[in-house]
Amino acid sequence: MPFLVEQRLEQHETRGRTLTLKVKFSDYHQITRSKTMLAPISELSTIFEIAKALFESIDLENRSIRLLGIALSNLDNAKQTQVIQLPLFQNAGIICLA
């Protein structure tokens, strides 16, 4: 499952900061757990470790799981162009009166 997330990240040359784990139980209840990282991630091993830690934090209470899902959000596009600082005022001759 994490492999598909990594594969899509590579395909789109992007990384994410927030990993979300969704668990759906056989009784149709669902819960989500997420973790936001300071630095963007895209490596399979990192995704797997975070997802595993989130899963282990869930109290399963002898419930059957019917679906697990992983999502990566808060994306940081690696192929973004350079950020340009735009001027605050178009005309340098503007005088501000206070």
DRENTOR-514480 format. One record per residue: chain; residue number from 0; x, y, z of N, C-alpha, C, O, CB in turn. Coordinates in steps of 0.2 Angstrom, whole numbers, plus 5000, padded with zeros to 4 digits. Each point is the difference from the previous one (the first is absolute). Glycine has a CB too. Layout:
<nodes>
+---+-----+------+------+------+------+------+------+------+------+------+------+------+------+------+------+------+
! c !   k !  npx !  npy !  npz ! capx ! capy ! capz !  cpx !  cpy !  cpz !  opx !  opy !  opz ! cbpx ! cbpy ! cbpz !
+---+-----+------+------+------+------+------+------+------+------+------+------+------+------+------+------+------+
! A ! NUM !    X !    Y !    Z !    X !    Y !    Z !    X !    Y !    Z !    X !    Y !    Z !    X !    Y !    Z !
...
+---+-----+------+------+------+------+------+------+------+------+------+------+------+------+------+------+------+
</nodes>
This chain:
<nodes>
+---+-----+------+------+------+------+------+------+------+------+------+------+------+------+------+------+------+
! c !   k !  npx !  npy !  npz ! capx ! capy ! capz !  cpx !  cpy !  cpz !  opx !  opy !  opz ! cbpx ! cbpy ! cbpz !
+---+-----+------+------+------+------+------+------+------+------+------+------+------+------+------+------+------+
! A !   0 ! 5004 ! 4994 ! 5000 ! 4996 ! 5006 ! 5000 ! 5004 ! 5006 ! 5000 ! 4999 ! 5005 ! 4996 ! 4992 ! 4989 ! 5010 !
! A !   1 ! 5014 ! 5007 ! 4998 ! 5004 ! 5006 ! 5000 ! 5004 ! 5001 ! 4994 ! 5002 ! 5005 ! 4998 ! 4999 ! 4994 ! 5014 !
! A !   2 ! 5001 ! 4995 ! 4984 ! 5003 ! 5000 ! 4994 ! 4997 ! 5004 ! 4995 ! 5003 ! 5004 ! 4996 ! 5001 ! 4985 ! 5006 !
! A !   3 ! 4989 ! 5011 ! 4997 ! 4996 ! 5004 ! 4996 ! 5001 ! 5007 ! 5001 ! 5000 ! 5004 ! 4995 ! 4992 ! 4986 ! 5004 !
! A !   4 ! 5008 ! 5012 ! 5007 ! 5000 ! 5007 ! 5002 ! 5007 ! 5002 ! 4998 ! 5001 ! 5006 ! 4997 ! 4992 ! 4993 ! 5013 !
! A !   5 ! 5012 ! 4998 ! 4991 ! 5007 ! 5002 ! 4998 ! 5001 ! 5000 ! 4992 ! 5003 ! 5005 ! 4998 ! 5001 ! 4990 ! 5013 !
! A !   6 ! 4993 ! 5000 ! 4986 ! 5000 ! 5000 ! 4993 ! 4997 ! 5007 ! 4997 ! 5002 ! 5002 ! 4995 ! 4997 ! 4985 ! 5005 !
! A !   7 ! 4995 ! 5014 ! 5002 ! 4997 ! 5006 ! 4998 ! 5003 ! 5007 ! 5002 ! 5000 ! 5005 ! 4996 ! 4989 ! 4989 ! 5005 !
! A !   8 ! 5015 ! 5006 ! 5004 ! 5004 ! 5006 ! 5002 ! 5005 ! 5001 ! 4995 ! 5002 ! 5005 ! 4998 ! 4995 ! 4993 ! 5014 !
! A !   9 ! 5007 ! 4996 ! 4987 ! 5005 ! 5000 ! 4995 ! 4998 ! 5002 ! 4993 ! 5003 ! 5004 ! 4997 ! 5003 ! 4987 ! 5009 !
! A !  10 ! 4988 ! 5007 ! 4992 ! 4997 ! 5001 ! 4993 ! 4999 ! 5008 ! 5000 ! 5001 ! 5003 ! 4994 ! 4994 ! 4985 ! 5005 !
! A !  11 ! 5003 ! 5015 ! 5006 ! 4998 ! 5007 ! 5000 ! 5005 ! 5005 ! 5003 ! 4999 ! 5006 ! 5001 ! 4989 ! 4990 ! 5000 !
! A !  12 ! 5018 ! 5001 ! 5001 ! 5006 ! 5003 ! 5003 ! 4998 ! 5005 ! 5005 ! 5001 ! 5006 ! 5000 ! 5004 ! 4993 ! 4989 !
! A !  13 ! 4991 ! 4998 ! 5016 ! 4998 ! 5003 ! 5006 ! 5001 ! 4997 ! 5006 ! 5002 ! 4994 ! 5000 ! 4989 ! 5011 ! 4993 !
! A !  14 ! 5008 ! 4998 ! 5013 ! 5001 ! 4997 ! 5007 ! 4994 ! 5003 ! 5004 ! 4997 ! 5005 ! 4998 ! 5016 ! 4994 ! 5001 !
! A !  15 ! 4986 ! 4998 ! 5007 ! 4995 ! 5002 ! 5004 ! 5002 ! 5001 ! 5007 ! 5005 ! 4997 ! 5002 ! 4987 ! 4997 ! 4991 !
! A !  16 ! 5005 ! 5010 ! 5011 ! 5001 ! 5001 ! 5007 ! 4996 ! 4996 ! 5005 ! 5001 ! 4999 ! 5005 ! 5003 ! 5012 ! 4992 !
! A !  17 ! 4989 ! 4988 ! 5001 ! 4995 ! 4997 ! 5004 ! 4999 ! 4993 ! 4997 ! 4997 ! 4999 ! 4995 ! 4998 ! 5012 ! 5009 !
! A !  18 ! 5005 ! 4984 ! 5001 ! 4998 ! 4993 ! 4998 ! 4994 ! 4998 ! 5004 ! 5000 ! 5001 ! 5006 ! 5012 ! 4996 ! 4991 !
! A !  19 ! 4983 ! 5001 ! 4999 ! 4994 ! 4998 ! 5004 ! 4998 ! 4993 ! 4999 ! 5001 ! 4997 ! 4994 ! 4995 ! 5015 ! 5004 !
! A !  20 ! 5002 ! 4984 ! 5007 ! 4999 ! 4993 ! 5000 ! 4992 ! 5000 ! 5001 ! 4998 ! 5003 ! 5005 ! 5014 ! 4993 ! 4999 !
! A !  21 ! 4984 ! 5001 ! 4992 ! 4993 ! 4999 ! 5001 ! 4999 ! 4993 ! 5001 ! 5002 ! 4995 ! 4996 ! 4995 ! 5015 ! 4996 !
! A !  22 ! 4999 ! 4988 ! 5013 ! 4998 ! 4993 ! 5002 ! 4993 ! 5000 ! 5000 ! 4996 ! 5003 ! 5003 ! 5014 ! 4995 ! 5003 !
! A !  23 ! 4987 ! 4997 ! 4989 ! 4993 ! 4999 ! 5000 ! 4999 ! 4993 ! 5003 ! 5003 ! 4995 ! 4998 ! 4995 ! 5012 ! 4992 !
! A !  24 ! 4997 ! 4992 ! 5015 ! 4999 ! 4994 ! 5003 ! 4994 ! 4996 ! 4997 ! 4996 ! 5003 ! 4996 ! 5008 ! 5002 ! 5015 !
! A !  25 ! 4995 ! 4989 ! 4990 ! 4995 ! 4996 ! 4997 ! 4993 ! 5002 ! 5002 ! 4995 ! 4999 ! 4997 ! 5013 ! 4992 ! 5003 !
! A !  26 ! 4991 ! 5013 ! 5006 ! 4994 ! 5003 ! 5002 ! 4999 ! 5007 ! 4997 ! 4995 ! 5003 ! 5002 ! 5005 ! 4990 ! 5008 !
! A !  27 ! 5004 ! 5009 ! 4985 ! 4999 ! 5006 ! 4996 ! 5002 ! 5006 ! 5004 ! 4999 ! 5006 ! 4997 ! 4993 ! 4988 ! 4996 !
! A !  28 ! 5011 ! 5005 ! 5013 ! 5003 ! 5006 ! 5003 ! 5007 ! 5001 ! 4997 ! 5003 ! 4996 ! 4998 ! 4990 ! 5002 ! 5013 !
! A !  29 ! 5009 ! 5008 ! 4989 ! 5007 ! 5002 ! 4998 ! 5003 ! 5005 ! 5004 ! 4997 ! 5004 ! 5003 ! 4999 ! 4993 ! 4986 !
! A !  30 ! 5011 ! 5003 ! 5011 ! 5004 ! 5004 ! 5004 ! 5006 ! 5002 ! 4996 ! 5002 ! 4997 ! 4995 ! 4994 ! 4999 ! 5016 !
! A !  31 ! 5006 ! 5010 ! 4990 ! 5006 ! 5003 ! 4996 ! 5005 ! 5002 ! 5006 ! 4998 ! 5003 ! 5005 ! 4995 ! 5000 ! 4984 !
! A !  32 ! 5013 ! 4996 ! 5009 ! 5006 ! 5003 ! 5004 ! 5005 ! 5003 ! 4995 ! 5001 ! 4997 ! 4995 ! 4997 ! 4994 ! 5014 !
! A !  33 ! 5005 ! 5014 ! 4993 ! 5004 ! 5004 ! 4996 ! 5006 ! 5002 ! 5004 ! 5000 ! 5002 ! 5006 ! 4991 ! 5001 ! 4986 !
! A !  34 ! 5015 ! 4998 ! 5004 ! 5006 ! 5003 ! 5003 ! 5003 ! 5005 ! 4995 ! 5001 ! 4998 ! 4994 ! 5001 ! 4992 ! 5013 !
! A !  35 ! 4999 ! 5016 ! 4995 ! 5003 ! 5005 ! 4995 ! 5008 ! 5001 ! 5002 ! 5002 ! 5001 ! 5006 ! 4987 ! 5005 ! 4993 !
! A !  36 ! 5015 ! 4993 ! 4996 ! 5007 ! 5001 ! 5001 ! 5003 ! 5007 ! 4999 ! 4996 ! 5003 ! 4996 ! 5005 ! 4984 ! 5001 !
! A !  37 ! 5004 ! 5014 ! 5006 ! 5003 ! 5007 ! 4998 ! 5003 ! 5000 ! 4993 ! 4999 ! 5006 ! 4997 ! 5004 ! 4996 ! 5015 !
! A !  38 ! 5000 ! 4993 ! 4986 ! 5003 ! 5000 ! 4993 ! 4996 ! 4995 ! 4996 ! 4997 ! 4995 ! 5002 ! 5014 ! 5007 ! 5002 !
! A !  39 ! 4988 ! 5000 ! 4990 ! 4996 ! 4995 ! 4995 ! 5003 ! 4994 ! 4999 ! 5006 ! 4999 ! 5001 ! 4990 ! 5011 ! 4993 !
! A !  40 ! 5000 ! 4984 ! 5005 ! 5002 ! 4994 ! 5000 ! 4998 ! 4997 ! 4993 ! 4995 ! 5002 ! 4997 ! 5005 ! 4996 ! 5016 !
! A !  41 ! 5004 ! 4997 ! 4985 ! 4997 ! 4996 ! 4994 ! 5003 ! 4993 ! 5000 ! 4999 ! 4996 ! 4995 ! 5000 ! 5015 ! 4998 !
! A !  42 ! 5006 ! 4987 ! 5011 ! 5003 ! 4994 ! 5000 ! 4996 ! 4995 ! 5003 ! 4996 ! 5001 ! 5005 ! 5015 ! 5004 ! 4996 !
! A !  43 ! 4989 ! 4989 ! 4996 ! 4995 ! 4994 ! 5002 ! 5002 ! 4998 ! 5007 ! 4995 ! 4999 ! 5004 ! 5004 ! 4997 ! 4984 !
! A !  44 ! 5007 ! 5004 ! 5014 ! 5001 ! 4998 ! 5007 ! 4997 ! 5005 ! 5005 ! 4998 ! 4997 ! 5005 ! 5013 ! 4997 ! 4991 !
! A !  45 ! 4990 ! 5012 ! 5003 ! 4997 ! 5005 ! 5004 ! 4992 ! 5000 ! 5000 ! 4997 ! 5000 ! 5006 ! 5013 ! 5007 ! 4992 !
! A !  46 ! 4987 ! 4992 ! 4997 ! 4993 ! 5000 ! 4999 ! 4998 ! 4993 ! 5004 ! 4995 ! 5001 ! 5004 ! 5005 ! 5005 ! 4985 !
! A !  47 ! 5003 ! 4989 ! 5010 ! 4998 ! 4994 ! 5004 ! 5001 ! 5000 ! 5007 ! 4996 ! 4998 ! 5004 ! 5008 ! 4996 ! 4986 !
! A !  48 ! 5001 ! 5009 ! 5013 ! 5002 ! 5001 ! 5007 ! 4994 ! 5004 ! 5003 ! 4998 ! 4999 ! 5005 ! 5015 ! 4999 ! 4993 !
! A !  49 ! 4986 ! 5008 ! 4999 ! 4995 ! 5004 ! 5003 ! 4993 ! 4997 ! 5000 ! 4996 ! 5000 ! 5005 ! 5010 ! 5010 ! 4991 !
! A !  50 ! 4992 ! 4987 ! 4998 ! 4994 ! 4996 ! 5000 ! 4999 ! 4995 ! 5005 ! 4995 ! 4999 ! 5003 ! 5005 ! 5003 ! 4985 !
! A !  51 ! 5006 ! 4994 ! 5013 ! 5000 ! 4995 ! 5005 ! 4999 ! 5002 ! 5007 ! 4996 ! 4997 ! 5004 ! 5011 ! 4997 ! 4988 !
! A !  52 ! 4996 ! 5012 ! 5009 ! 4999 ! 5003 ! 5007 ! 4993 ! 5002 ! 5001 ! 4998 ! 5000 ! 5006 ! 5014 ! 5004 ! 4994 !
! A !  53 ! 4985 ! 4999 ! 4995 ! 4993 ! 5003 ! 5001 ! 4996 ! 4994 ! 5001 ! 4995 ! 5000 ! 5004 ! 5007 ! 5009 ! 4988 !
! A !  54 ! 4999 ! 4985 ! 5004 ! 4996 ! 4994 ! 5001 ! 5000 ! 4997 ! 5007 ! 4995 ! 4998 ! 5003 ! 5006 ! 5000 ! 4984 !
! A !  55 ! 5005 ! 5002 ! 5015 ! 5001 ! 4997 ! 5007 ! 4997 ! 5004 ! 5005 ! 4999 ! 4998 ! 5006 ! 5012 ! 4997 ! 4990 !
! A !  56 ! 4988 ! 5011 ! 5003 ! 4997 ! 5005 ! 5005 ! 4993 ! 4999 ! 5001 ! 4996 ! 5002 ! 5004 ! 5013 ! 5006 ! 4994 !
! A !  57 ! 4988 ! 4988 ! 4997 ! 4992 ! 4999 ! 5000 ! 4999 ! 4994 ! 5005 ! 5003 ! 4994 ! 4999 ! 4996 ! 5011 ! 4989 !
! A !  58 ! 4996 ! 4996 ! 5016 ! 4997 ! 4994 ! 5004 ! 4995 ! 4997 ! 4996 ! 4994 ! 5002 ! 4999 ! 5008 ! 5004 ! 5012 !
! A !  59 ! 5000 ! 4988 ! 4987 ! 4995 ! 4996 ! 4995 ! 4994 ! 4997 ! 5004 ! 4995 ! 4998 ! 4996 ! 5015 ! 5000 ! 4997 !
! A !  60 ! 4991 ! 5001 ! 5013 ! 4994 ! 4997 ! 5004 ! 4997 ! 4994 ! 4997 ! 4994 ! 4999 ! 5000 ! 5004 ! 5012 ! 5004 !
! A !  61 ! 5006 ! 4984 ! 4993 ! 4997 ! 4994 ! 4997 ! 4996 ! 5001 ! 4994 ! 4995 ! 4996 ! 4999 ! 5006 ! 4999 ! 5012 !
! A !  62 ! 5000 ! 5011 ! 4986 ! 4995 ! 5001 ! 4994 ! 5004 ! 4998 ! 4994 ! 5006 ! 5000 ! 4999 ! 4989 ! 5010 ! 5007 !
! A !  63 ! 5001 ! 4988 ! 4989 ! 5002 ! 4998 ! 4993 ! 5001 ! 5006 ! 4996 ! 4996 ! 5005 ! 5000 ! 4999 ! 4984 ! 5001 !
! A !  64 ! 5011 ! 5012 ! 4995 ! 5001 ! 5005 ! 4996 ! 4998 ! 4998 ! 4993 ! 5002 ! 4995 ! 4998 ! 5007 ! 5009 ! 5009 !
! A !  65 ! 4987 ! 5000 ! 4989 ! 4999 ! 4999 ! 4993 ! 5004 ! 5004 ! 4995 ! 5000 ! 4998 ! 4994 ! 4988 ! 4999 ! 5010 !
! A !  66 ! 5015 ! 5009 ! 4998 ! 5003 ! 5004 ! 4996 ! 5005 ! 5004 ! 5003 ! 4999 ! 5003 ! 5006 ! 4992 ! 4997 ! 4987 !
! A !  67 ! 5015 ! 5000 ! 5005 ! 5006 ! 5005 ! 5002 ! 5002 ! 5004 ! 4994 ! 5000 ! 4998 ! 4995 ! 5004 ! 4994 ! 5014 !
! A !  68 ! 4996 ! 5015 ! 4993 ! 5003 ! 5004 ! 4995 ! 5005 ! 5005 ! 5002 ! 5000 ! 5002 ! 5006 ! 4989 ! 4997 ! 4989 !
! A !  69 ! 5015 ! 5003 ! 5001 ! 5006 ! 5005 ! 5001 ! 4999 ! 5005 ! 4995 ! 4999 ! 4999 ! 4994 ! 5009 ! 4992 ! 5011 !
! A !  70 ! 4993 ! 5016 ! 4998 ! 5000 ! 5005 ! 4995 ! 5005 ! 5005 ! 5003 ! 5002 ! 5001 ! 5006 ! 4986 ! 4998 ! 4991 !
! A !  71 ! 5015 ! 5004 ! 4998 ! 5005 ! 5005 ! 5001 ! 4998 ! 5007 ! 4998 ! 4998 ! 5001 ! 4994 ! 5011 ! 4991 ! 5005 !
! A !  72 ! 4991 ! 5013 ! 5005 ! 4997 ! 5007 ! 4998 ! 5005 ! 5005 ! 5002 ! 5006 ! 4999 ! 5003 ! 4982 ! 4997 ! 4998 !
! A !  73 ! 5010 ! 5010 ! 4999 ! 5004 ! 5006 ! 5001 ! 5006 ! 4999 ! 4996 ! 5006 ! 5000 ! 5002 ! 4990 ! 5001 ! 5010 !
! A !  74 ! 5003 ! 4999 ! 4981 ! 5005 ! 4998 ! 4995 ! 5005 ! 5006 ! 4999 ! 4998 ! 5006 ! 5001 ! 4994 ! 4986 ! 4994 !
! A !  75 ! 5014 ! 5006 ! 5003 ! 5005 ! 5005 ! 4999 ! 5003 ! 4997 ! 4993 ! 5004 ! 4995 ! 5000 ! 4999 ! 5008 ! 5013 !
! A !  76 ! 4996 ! 5001 ! 4982 ! 5002 ! 4998 ! 4993 ! 5007 ! 5001 ! 4999 ! 5002 ! 5006 ! 5001 ! 4987 ! 4997 ! 4995 !
! A !  77 ! 5015 ! 4992 ! 5003 ! 5007 ! 5001 ! 4999 ! 5002 ! 5003 ! 4994 ! 5006 ! 5003 ! 5000 ! 4995 ! 4987 ! 5006 !
! A !  78 ! 4995 ! 5010 ! 4989 ! 5002 ! 5003 ! 4994 ! 4997 ! 5007 ! 4999 ! 4999 ! 5003 ! 4994 ! 5002 ! 4986 ! 5001 !
! A !  79 ! 4997 ! 5014 ! 5011 ! 4998 ! 5007 ! 5000 ! 5005 ! 5005 ! 4997 ! 5006 ! 4999 ! 5001 ! 4986 ! 4998 ! 5008 !
! A !  80 ! 5006 ! 5008 ! 4988 ! 5005 ! 5005 ! 4997 ! 5002 ! 5004 ! 5006 ! 4997 ! 5000 ! 5005 ! 4998 ! 5000 ! 4983 !
! A !  81 ! 5010 ! 5004 ! 5011 ! 5002 ! 5005 ! 5005 ! 4995 ! 5005 ! 5002 ! 4997 ! 5002 ! 4996 ! 5015 ! 4996 ! 5000 !
! A !  82 ! 4988 ! 5003 ! 5011 ! 4995 ! 5005 ! 5002 ! 5002 ! 5007 ! 4999 ! 5006 ! 5001 ! 5001 ! 4990 ! 4990 ! 5008 !
! A !  83 ! 5000 ! 5013 ! 4988 ! 5002 ! 5007 ! 4999 ! 4996 ! 5004 ! 5005 ! 4994 ! 5000 ! 5000 ! 5009 ! 4998 ! 4988 !
! A !  84 ! 5001 ! 5007 ! 5015 ! 4997 ! 5005 ! 5004 ! 4998 ! 5006 ! 4996 ! 5003 ! 5003 ! 4997 ! 5004 ! 4993 ! 5013 !
! A !  85 ! 4986 ! 5005 ! 4990 ! 4997 ! 5005 ! 4996 ! 5000 ! 5007 ! 5005 ! 5000 ! 5000 ! 5006 ! 4993 ! 4992 ! 4987 !
! A !  86 ! 5008 ! 5013 ! 5003 ! 5000 ! 5007 ! 5004 ! 4993 ! 5001 ! 5003 ! 4995 ! 4998 ! 4997 ! 5014 ! 5007 ! 4995 !
! A !  87 ! 4991 ! 4998 ! 5014 ! 4994 ! 5002 ! 5003 ! 4996 ! 5006 ! 4996 ! 4994 ! 4999 ! 5000 ! 5011 ! 4997 ! 5011 !
! A !  88 ! 4999 ! 5008 ! 4987 ! 4997 ! 5006 ! 4996 ! 5003 ! 5000 ! 4993 ! 5006 ! 4999 ! 4999 ! 4993 ! 5008 ! 5011 !
! A !  89 ! 4997 ! 4994 ! 4985 ! 5001 ! 5000 ! 4993 ! 5005 ! 5006 ! 4998 ! 5004 ! 4999 ! 4996 ! 4985 ! 4995 ! 5002 !
! A !  90 ! 5009 ! 5011 ! 5005 ! 5004 ! 5007 ! 4999 ! 5004 ! 5002 ! 5006 ! 4997 ! 5001 ! 5005 ! 4994 ! 5002 ! 4987 !
! A !  91 ! 5016 ! 4998 ! 5007 ! 5004 ! 5002 ! 5005 ! 4999 ! 5007 ! 5003 ! 5002 ! 5002 ! 5005 ! 5006 ! 4990 ! 4990 !
! A !  92 ! 4988 ! 5012 ! 5001 ! 4999 ! 5007 ! 5001 ! 4994 ! 5001 ! 5005 ! 4998 ! 5006 ! 5001 ! 5007 ! 4997 ! 4988 !
! A !  93 ! 4992 ! 4992 ! 5014 ! 4994 ! 5000 ! 5004 ! 5002 ! 5003 ! 5007 ! 5005 ! 4997 ! 5003 ! 4990 ! 4994 ! 4991 !
! A !  94 ! 5002 ! 5014 ! 5008 ! 5001 ! 5003 ! 5007 ! 4994 ! 4998 ! 5005 ! 4995 ! 5001 ! 4998 ! 5012 ! 5008 ! 4997 !
! A !  95 ! 4995 ! 4988 ! 5010 ! 4995 ! 4998 ! 5005 ! 4999 ! 5005 ! 5005 ! 5005 ! 5002 ! 5003 ! 4998 ! 4986 ! 4995 !
! A !  96 ! 4991 ! 5014 ! 5003 ! 4998 ! 5005 ! 5006 ! 4997 ! 4996 ! 5006 ! 4996 ! 4997 ! 4999 ! 5003 ! 5013 ! 4992 !
! A !  97 ! 5004 ! 4992 ! 5014 ! 4998 ! 4996 ! 5006 ! 4995 ! 5005 ! 5004 ! 4997 ! 4998 ! 5005 ! 5013 ! 4995 ! 4996 !
+---+-----+------+------+------+------+------+------+------+------+------+------+------+------+------+------+------+
</nodes>
